[in-house]
Amino acid sequence: VQLAESGGGLVQAGDSLRLSCAASGTVFRFDAMGWYRQAPGKQRELVARITSGGSTAYQDSVKGRFTIARDSAKNAVYLQMHSLTPDDTAVYYCKLREYSSRTGYLETWGQGTVVTVSS
């Protein structure tokens, strides 16, 4: 499986962006997909995730501003981001967690998309 993120860019504070992540190849049993981000000099952190059952979880700093959604038919996940601030500037990564009866849980990362928010 390969993941391809898109939708990043340079925006101003207060603007919105929508990130997309599409999985290509065979996904065994979807378990969860998530968006992570890594700002310069900081560790990678979870932003939002969605499970196979549709449950979602968000980092406190993005609650009420970001929404994660999934299109199961397309094996895609989206991150709608509103009211962006410079603190949201980071490389955003998509991660897929799937289950194979042969190999157990598998995790795949995308290559990342850059989001830059200017003040």
C-alpha positions as CSV (number, residue, x, y, z in Angstrom):
1,V,0.0,0.0,0.0
2,Q,1.2,3.5,-0.8
3,L,-0.3,6.7,0.6
4,A,-0.3,10.0,-1.2
5,E,-1.1,13.3,0.6
6,S,-2.1,16.5,-1.1
7,G,-3.6,19.8,-0.3
8,G,-0.9,21.5,1.6
9,G,0.3,25.0,0.9
10,L,1.0,28.5,2.1
11,V,-2.0,30.3,3.7
12,Q,-2.7,33.2,6.0
13,A,-3.8,33.0,9.5
14,G,-7.6,32.5,9.6
15,D,-7.7,30.6,6.3
16,S,-8.8,27.1,5.6
17,L,-7.2,24.1,3.9
18,R,-8.3,20.6,3.1
19,L,-5.8,17.8,3.1
20,S,-6.4,14.6,1.3
21,C,-4.7,11.2,1.6
22,A,-5.4,8.4,-0.8
23,A,-4.3,4.8,-0.4
24,S,-3.3,2.9,-3.5
25,G,-2.9,-0.9,-3.6
26,T,-4.6,-3.5,-1.6
27,V,-5.8,-2.6,1.9
28,F,-6.4,-5.7,3.9
29,R,-8.6,-4.8,6.8
30,F,-8.8,-1.2,7.5
31,D,-8.3,-0.4,11.2
32,A,-7.7,3.3,11.3
33,M,-6.2,6.3,9.5
34,G,-4.7,9.3,11.0
35,W,-3.1,12.7,10.4
36,Y,0.1,13.6,12.2
37,R,2.2,16.6,11.9
38,Q,5.8,17.6,12.7
39,A,6.9,21.1,13.1
40,P,10.5,22.1,12.8
41,G,12.5,21.0,15.8
42,K,9.5,19.2,17.3
43,Q,8.4,15.6,17.5
44,R,5.7,14.2,15.3
45,E,2.3,14.4,17.0
46,L,-1.1,13.0,16.3
47,V,-3.6,15.6,15.0
48,A,-6.7,13.5,14.3
49,R,-7.6,9.9,13.6
50,I,-10.6,7.9,12.5
51,T,-11.3,4.3,13.1
52,S,-13.0,1.6,11.0
53,G,-16.1,2.2,13.1
54,G,-16.1,5.9,12.4
55,S,-14.9,7.0,15.8
56,T,-12.8,10.1,15.7
57,A,-10.2,11.7,18.0
58,Y,-8.5,15.0,17.9
59,Q,-5.6,16.7,19.5
60,D,-6.9,19.3,22.0
61,S,-5.4,22.2,20.0
62,V,-7.4,21.5,16.9
63,K,-10.7,20.5,18.4
64,G,-13.5,22.6,16.9
65,R,-11.2,23.7,14.0
66,F,-10.2,20.5,12.2
67,T,-12.4,17.7,11.0
68,I,-11.3,14.3,9.8
69,A,-13.4,12.3,7.4
70,R,-13.1,9.1,5.5
71,D,-14.3,7.8,2.1
72,S,-14.1,4.1,2.5
73,A,-14.9,3.4,-1.1
74,K,-11.8,5.4,-2.2
75,N,-9.6,4.3,0.7
76,A,-9.1,8.0,1.4
77,V,-9.1,10.3,4.4
78,Y,-9.4,14.0,4.5
79,L,-8.6,16.7,7.0
80,Q,-10.6,19.9,6.8
81,M,-8.8,22.7,8.6
82,H,-10.3,26.0,9.6
83,S,-9.1,29.0,11.4
84,L,-5.5,28.1,10.8
85,T,-2.8,29.8,13.0
86,P,1.0,29.9,12.6
87,D,1.2,27.2,15.2
88,D,-0.4,24.8,12.7
89,T,2.6,25.2,10.4
90,A,4.2,21.7,10.0
91,V,4.6,18.8,7.6
92,Y,1.4,16.8,7.8
93,Y,1.6,13.1,7.4
94,C,-1.1,10.5,6.8
95,K,-0.8,7.1,8.4
96,L,-2.8,3.9,7.6
97,R,-3.2,1.1,10.1
98,E,-4.5,-2.1,8.7
99,Y,-4.8,-5.7,9.8
100,S,-3.7,-8.8,8.0
101,S,-4.4,-12.2,9.4
102,R,-1.0,-13.3,8.1
103,T,1.2,-10.5,9.3
104,G,-0.9,-8.7,12.0
105,Y,-1.2,-5.0,12.2
106,L,0.6,-3.0,9.5
107,E,1.3,0.7,9.4
108,T,2.1,2.8,6.4
109,W,3.1,6.4,6.3
110,G,2.7,8.9,3.5
111,Q,5.5,11.2,2.3
112,G,4.0,14.3,3.9
113,T,2.5,17.6,2.7
114,V,3.7,21.0,3.9
115,V,1.3,23.4,5.5
116,T,2.6,26.9,6.2
117,V,0.5,29.5,7.9
118,S,1.7,33.1,7.9
119,S,0.6,35.6,10.5
